């Protein structure tokens, strides 16, 4: 009897054990399924967090935020710095320091990768970049070589006629780069603050009692001892910045110029001599006080005779991003107000 009871208890124990094992196996399968669903959601999340940005060739998708960025044009380095990102490599650092005057500064650890015209591909490759950002106008011929090193984004700071202004392109590229480094909100804040700066500067100029708002913007230098005078047209980014602070471009000419300026002679200023004349020259190459001194075509202009000429700093940068734009707008304001 005891033996039968013992066998019965053992059978009952084995039965419970088997059920328990069965339940464990079922729970494990369910956990696996849950885990699989979690993984699937996670993968979906990664897909949704992937970054798609556009350049002049279309869209490119990055699975994560690039950390090692090489830039081959100054304005793109400036854009990154505005967003709090230091590139790992950049073309022509010495030239950048000579022309681009913004805060924050380029980090000392940033590697130079050659000139903007001829970047050093080996130096770029050695930096193992996650992405290269360049100007199509300079590097279209080596685009495949750059893409062999890393995904490459190419932009064009100089839109063709009818494709928008240089200023609009500057803003659009800045926003795309912000998307790439996931700093879109910061980019919006920077552009909003820039617009506010324009309004403040316009108010300061008006409050100073400056009623004549016509201007001419020139960049000049000598070539073979003859003056070369650039006069900026309406499609130039610098010109658009000046209109945003309430000024009006008095220099008008026929025809579209991709870079936004005509290279012309002093005679072209006859129709704009009632304006304020802003000019950028180097201290050792001031064509207006050197080659044009004593030239009646220059000295008889109303803005020369009435002392409405304004020398901007020789390193004035008219081709940059939003930070350079604010610096330039303040330089114009200070030049005008100093004359009051």
Secondary structure in CASP SS format (residue, H / E / C, confidence):
PFRMAT SS
TARGET T0000
AUTHOR 0000-0000-0000
METHOD secondary structure of the structure
MODEL  1
X C 1.00
X H 1.00
X H 1.00
X H 1.00
X H 1.00
X H 1.00
X H 1.00
X H 1.00
X H 1.00
X H 1.00
X H 1.00
X H 1.00
X H 1.00
X H 1.00
X H 1.00
X H 1.00
X H 1.00
X H 1.00
X H 1.00
X H 1.00
X H 1.00
X H 1.00
X H 1.00
X H 1.00
X H 1.00
X H 1.00
X H 1.00
X H 1.00
X H 1.00
X H 1.00
X H 1.00
X H 1.00
X H 1.00
X H 1.00
X H 1.00
X H 1.00
X H 1.00
X H 1.00
X H 1.00
X H 1.00
X H 1.00
X H 1.00
X H 1.00
X H 1.00
X H 1.00
X H 1.00
X H 1.00
X H 1.00
X H 1.00
X C 1.00
X E 1.00
X E 1.00
X E 1.00
X E 1.00
X E 1.00
X C 1.00
X C 1.00
X E 1.00
X E 1.00
X E 1.00
X E 1.00
X E 1.00
X C 1.00
X C 1.00
X C 1.00
X C 1.00
X C 1.00
X C 1.00
X E 1.00
X E 1.00
X E 1.00
X C 1.00
X C 1.00
X H 1.00
X H 1.00
X H 1.00
X H 1.00
X H 1.00
X H 1.00
X H 1.00
X H 1.00
X H 1.00
X C 1.00
X C 1.00
X C 1.00
X C 1.00
X C 1.00
X C 1.00
X E 1.00
X E 1.00
X C 1.00
X C 1.00
X H 1.00
X H 1.00
X H 1.00
X H 1.00
X H 1.00
X H 1.00
X H 1.00
X C 1.00
X C 1.00
X C 1.00
X C 1.00
X C 1.00
X C 1.00
X C 1.00
X C 1.00
X C 1.00
X C 1.00
X C 1.00
X E 1.00
X E 1.00
X C 1.00
X E 1.00
X C 1.00
X C 1.00
X C 1.00
X C 1.00
X E 1.00
X C 1.00
X H 1.00
X H 1.00
X H 1.00
X H 1.00
X H 1.00
X H 1.00
X C 1.00
X C 1.00
X C 1.00
X C 1.00
X E 1.00
X E 1.00
X E 1.00
X E 1.00
X E 1.00
X H 1.00
X H 1.00
X H 1.00
X H 1.00
X H 1.00
X H 1.00
X H 1.00
X H 1.00
X H 1.00
X H 1.00
X H 1.00
X H 1.00
X H 1.00
X H 1.00
X C 1.00
X E 1.00
X E 1.00
X E 1.00
X E 1.00
X E 1.00
X C 1.00
X C 1.00
X C 1.00
X C 1.00
X C 1.00
X C 1.00
X C 1.00
X C 1.00
X C 1.00
X C 1.00
X H 1.00
X H 1.00
X H 1.00
X H 1.00
X H 1.00
X H 1.00
X H 1.00
X H 1.00
X H 1.00
X H 1.00
X H 1.00
X H 1.00
X H 1.00
X H 1.00
X H 1.00
X C 1.00
X C 1.00
X C 1.00
X H 1.00
X H 1.00
X H 1.00
X H 1.00
X H 1.00
X H 1.00
X H 1.00
X H 1.00
X H 1.00
X H 1.00
X H 1.00
X H 1.00
X H 1.00
X H 1.00
X H 1.00
X H 1.00
X H 1.00
X H 1.00
X H 1.00
X H 1.00
X H 1.00
X H 1.00
X H 1.00
X H 1.00
X C 1.00
X C 1.00
X C 1.00
X C 1.00
X C 1.00
X C 1.00
X E 1.00
X E 1.00
X E 1.00
X E 1.00
X E 1.00
X E 1.00
X E 1.00
X E 1.00
X E 1.00
X E 1.00
X C 1.00
X C 1.00
X E 1.00
X E 1.00
X E 1.00
X E 1.00
X E 1.00
X E 1.00
X E 1.00
X C 1.00
X C 1.00
X C 1.00
X C 1.00
X H 1.00
X H 1.00
X H 1.00
X H 1.00
X H 1.00
X H 1.00
X H 1.00
X H 1.00
X C 1.00
X C 1.00
X C 1.00
X E 1.00
X E 1.00
X C 1.00
X C 1.00
X C 1.00
X C 1.00
X C 1.00
X C 1.00
X C 1.00
X C 1.00
X C 1.00
X C 1.00
X C 1.00
X E 1.00
X E 1.00
X E 1.00
X E 1.00
X C 1.00
X H 1.00
X H 1.00
X H 1.00
X H 1.00
X H 1.00
X H 1.00
X H 1.00
X C 1.00
X C 1.00
X C 1.00
X E 1.00
X E 1.00
X E 1.00
X E 1.00
X E 1.00
X C 1.00
X E 1.00
X C 1.00
X C 1.00
X E 1.00
X C 1.00
X C 1.00
X C 1.00
X C 1.00
X C 1.00
X C 1.00
X C 1.00
X C 1.00
X C 1.00
X C 1.00
X H 1.00
X H 1.00
X H 1.00
X H 1.00
X C 1.00
X C 1.00
X H 1.00
X H 1.00
X H 1.00
X H 1.00
X C 1.00
X C 1.00
X C 1.00
X E 1.00
X E 1.00
X E 1.00
X E 1.00
X C 1.00
X C 1.00
X C 1.00
X C 1.00
X C 1.00
X C 1.00
X C 1.00
X C 1.00
X C 1.00
X H 1.00
X H 1.00
X H 1.00
X H 1.00
X H 1.00
X H 1.00
X H 1.00
X H 1.00
X H 1.00
X H 1.00
X H 1.00
X H 1.00
X H 1.00
X H 1.00
X H 1.00
X H 1.00
X H 1.00
X C 1.00
X C 1.00
END
